[in-house]
Amino acid sequence: MKVCPSCVGCENESQADLIEEFNPEFPPEFLPDLRREMRLELLRSRGGPELLEEIEHRNSTGTLSDGLFGFYWAYHMVPVGFVVGEFVKAGASCVVSELFVSEKYRRLGGGGDLLQAVIDLATAKGCKALEVSVLPGDRASKSIMESYGLKARAIVMQLLLS
């Protein structure tokens, strides 16, 4: 049985987990709060400020995607995690641009459930590849990705020139 961090001893498993799809172009009302939490965490992480800059640039300018998608994870009916991605290269690839679970709700399976929802959607759409960025030193995220079959292909190094 999963243990709810909000109500230890809770046995209401029927409402413990919920994955729902949403359109990132019309985000649900709770998404800004989760993104704010993600932003604060990224600002404290090695490589996080640069990744945050890429995410914010992508969100403000749009992309060359073939379609955006999003899922959120609710634990006991409270949204505590989300994933946003897009289909690129004529739908041949699926790129996850944001994947976040509130710290208090980690290690309960939500991140994996969100990743599995993306894998299922990408497979149904006929994608040939799934790409997810993980911050340097984020061993927990790397381990989750590897447990779902993702493999590190490259380490991206960057020098900001302006």
Secondary structure, 3 states (H helix, E strand, C coil): CCCCCCCCCCCCHHHCEEEEEECCCCCCCCHHHHHHHHHHHHHCCCCHHHHHHHHHHHHHHCCCCCEEEEEEEEECCEEEEEEEEEEECCCCEEEEEEEEECHHHCCCCHHHHHHHHHHHHHHHCCCCEEEECCCCCCHHHHHHHHHCCCCCCCCCCCCCCC
